Structure formats: structure tokens, C-alpha cells
Amino acid sequence: MDVVSVLMIMLNGIWLFIPAMVPNSAAALFGGGPTIDGGRKFRGRRIFGNGKTWKGFFAGALVGIVTGIILIDIAYFFDPKDFWGYGPFWSNLGIVVCLSFGAVLGDLMGAFIKRRLGLKRGEKAPILDQYDFVFGAFLVTAIFFPGWVYSTYFDGWNIAALLFLLLIMFAIHRLANIIGYKWGVKKEPW
């Protein structure tokens, strides 16, 4: 395998994961309203906290899905036979839905864990903050489309896509949070 082919695999891995990278920023941007946990507690602490709302959850997932559909259309325009890795229409739509909802579910899981650890909303939780949505997106997508996850991120040289994704996710997450902070959408730049 030559270097250019490995670079293309890595870029394709990022391209295909964009529907999972967008929802949490969109949730922060469009959120508000009733909280998912309704103020309820679990073992003396809030379940998720005030930062997790129904509006943000569904708006974030919807923006991820719309982004994925746009990416599918762009890929189809350039190569109608390949779809750049998503596959035939109904499965690629399913993959985009799984990536998007998986990302917001992973973020909810991260909030749940942070509350159990006694961390307040906005407090730093290195690794968890950067990768909770990645884990959620992969888990939900692997449940419904295990063959796609395996062939896209684990099979042979495609592991380079996963490693690249995991390596740059920290920087992408940090950059998105700094932008959100400067726009006034986030209270902390992390």
C-alpha cells in the first residue's frame, strides 16, 4: 500500500465521520428548554444536568443527519457508483442516522459519567470530553451496521482511518469548543 492510498483512507474516515462530529456543536447552538432528566437525581446527583435538553438532543441529531445527507449528495455527484464509503441509499441513510444519534447518546453517556464522578457542568474531564461522542457514534452504528464499521475503520489498512480519527479528534474538539466559546454558545473554551 502506498502513502497516497493510506492518506486517502484516513481522509475518507474523517469524511464519513462528519455526521457524528456535528451534532454536539449543533446541540449547544440550538439547545435550551426542558432538560432530558427533568431535574431528577440518581444517587443524590443530577442524572445529566441542565446542559442536556430535548431540544438540543434532537436538533443536534437532525443537523448531523442533514449534514450526512449533504455529504452523500456531494459524494454521489462525484461518483454515483461509490458513495465514498456509505454504500447504497437506504444503508447510507441508516449509517448517517446511527452516527448522528450515536454521537448525542455518547455525549449523554459522558454527562452521566461526569455527574457520577461529582463533576459539575463545564468542568474538565480529559479524554471523556473528547471521546464520549466518538464511542457513542461507533457503538450505535456498530449495533446496526457492524459490517460497515468493520470494513471502514478496522479491516486491513482501514485501521489507519480509525487511528487518524482518534489522533486528531482531540484537536478538532478543542477547536470547536474555542469557536463555541468565542461565539458565546459555550461558557468554557474546553
C-alpha atoms as one frame of an Amber mdcrd trajectory, in Angstrom:
protein
   0.000   0.000   0.000   1.458   3.363  -0.982   1.376   6.545   1.095  -1.243
   8.272  -1.057  -3.646   5.350  -0.660  -3.239   5.388   3.130  -3.802   9.162
   3.193  -6.990   8.696   1.153  -8.179   6.034   3.619  -7.526   8.428   6.509
  -9.330  11.349   4.832 -12.236   9.101   3.876 -12.511   8.007   7.516 -12.849
  11.632   8.621 -15.287  12.434   5.774 -17.543   9.542   6.741 -17.459  10.503
  10.429 -18.527  14.136   9.940 -22.219  13.329  10.693 -21.031  12.303  14.182
 -18.796  15.341  14.617 -21.507  17.953  14.028 -24.360  17.041  16.434 -22.851
  18.142  19.758 -21.941  21.597  18.473 -25.410  21.916  16.945 -26.983  20.769
  20.231 -25.161  23.555  22.081 -26.188  26.075  19.432 -29.869  25.108  19.199
 -30.421  23.719  22.708 -32.428  25.070  25.575 -35.804  24.251  27.010 -36.756
  21.286  29.165 -33.897  19.129  30.381 -33.780  15.449  29.492 -33.557  14.383
  33.121 -36.320  16.783  34.216 -34.234  17.751  37.244 -34.314  14.190  38.590
 -31.417  12.729  40.508 -29.701   9.362  40.627 -27.893   8.522  43.855 -28.024
  12.111  45.026 -26.758  13.754  41.832 -28.461  15.015  38.707 -28.725  12.343
  36.012 -27.400  14.539  33.168 -27.648  18.160  34.290 -29.061  21.373  32.856
 -26.891  21.243  29.736 -28.721  18.264  28.222 -32.072  19.274  26.770 -34.566
  17.541  24.498 -34.362  20.389  22.002 -30.567  20.183  21.874 -30.629  16.398
  21.609 -32.977  16.270  18.635 -31.676  19.434  16.949 -28.120  18.138  17.197
 -29.025  14.758  15.744 -31.084  16.364  12.976 -28.243  18.692  11.972 -25.910
  15.668  11.862 -28.358  13.791   9.645 -28.822  16.748   7.293 -25.037  17.158
   7.127 -24.706  13.465   6.284 -27.303  13.721   3.520 -25.415  16.676   2.053
 -22.178  14.648   2.160 -23.946  11.732   0.442 -25.176  14.095  -2.275 -21.702
  15.550  -2.764 -20.208  12.062  -2.992 -22.927  10.955  -5.411 -22.231  13.974
  -7.627 -18.570  12.996  -7.957 -19.038   9.234  -8.178 -22.599   7.839  -8.368
 -21.397   4.229  -8.037 -19.184   4.512  -4.962 -20.895   6.910  -2.476 -17.437
   7.392  -0.908 -17.958   4.601   1.549 -21.532   4.950   2.832 -22.981   2.349
   0.464 -26.421   2.097  -1.198 -29.008   4.781  -0.371 -31.007   3.143   2.439
 -27.973   1.799   4.238 -26.081   5.085   3.899 -29.050   6.966   5.315 -29.200
   4.457   8.189 -25.481   4.867   8.849 -25.808   8.657   8.964 -28.759   8.398
  11.389 -26.796   5.984  13.615 -23.678   8.173  13.606 -25.687  11.297  14.454
 -27.878   9.830  17.197 -24.947   7.782  18.491 -22.930  10.973  18.935 -25.592
  12.701  21.046 -26.215   9.492  23.010 -22.467   9.207  23.650 -22.435  12.789
  24.883 -25.337  11.969  27.227 -23.367   8.973  28.495 -20.408  11.289  29.104
 -22.593  13.710  31.078 -23.970  10.810  33.129 -20.429   9.630  33.958 -19.294
  13.173  34.816 -22.209  13.592  37.229 -21.369  10.239  38.875 -17.784  11.460
  39.306 -19.083  14.605  41.003 -18.009  16.909  38.179 -20.186  19.934  37.515
 -21.391  21.098  34.126 -18.478  22.528  32.147 -15.807  21.007  34.374 -12.939
  19.399  32.508 -12.902  15.650  32.070  -9.968  14.947  29.738 -10.447  12.039
  27.355 -14.129  11.684  28.309 -14.952  15.152  26.935 -13.213  14.472  23.628
 -14.233  10.876  23.003 -17.650  10.203  24.574 -19.463  11.070  21.344 -16.952
   9.063  19.271 -17.599   5.978  21.373 -21.377   6.516  21.188 -21.339   7.000
  17.422 -19.266   3.866  16.846 -21.307   1.792  19.304 -24.737   2.660  17.882
 -23.527   2.328  14.287 -21.813  -0.992  15.055 -25.054  -2.359  16.516 -26.983
  -1.703  13.299 -24.214  -1.734  10.673 -21.355  -3.849  12.067 -20.035  -4.774
   8.625 -19.742  -1.133   7.608 -17.931  -0.129  10.810 -15.553  -3.057  10.479
 -14.786  -2.570   6.777 -14.450   1.215   7.091 -12.401   1.525  10.291 -10.896
  -1.830  11.253 -10.282  -4.048   8.225  -6.687  -4.082   6.995  -5.241  -0.673
   6.218  -8.551   0.974   7.132  -7.348   0.897  10.723  -5.353   3.984   9.646
  -8.684   5.844   9.339  -9.597   4.965  12.928  -6.178   5.863  14.324  -6.125
   9.165  12.428  -9.635   9.954  13.631  -8.702   9.251  17.244  -5.485  11.266
  16.982  -6.998  14.409  15.534 -10.288  14.295  17.438  -8.712  15.997  20.447
  -7.642  18.979  18.295 -10.958  19.128  16.425 -12.925  19.016  19.682 -10.773
  21.740  21.222 -11.100  23.977  18.150 -14.889  23.550  18.036 -15.141  24.442
  21.737 -12.962  27.537  21.346 -15.176  28.701  18.470 -18.309  27.985  20.522
 -16.830  29.925  23.442 -15.978  32.940  21.257 -19.492  32.895  19.752 -20.973
  32.839  23.262 -22.561  29.386  22.844 -20.278  27.720  25.403 -19.290  29.031
  28.829 -15.870  27.345  28.811 -13.364  27.030  25.947 -12.821  23.325  26.588
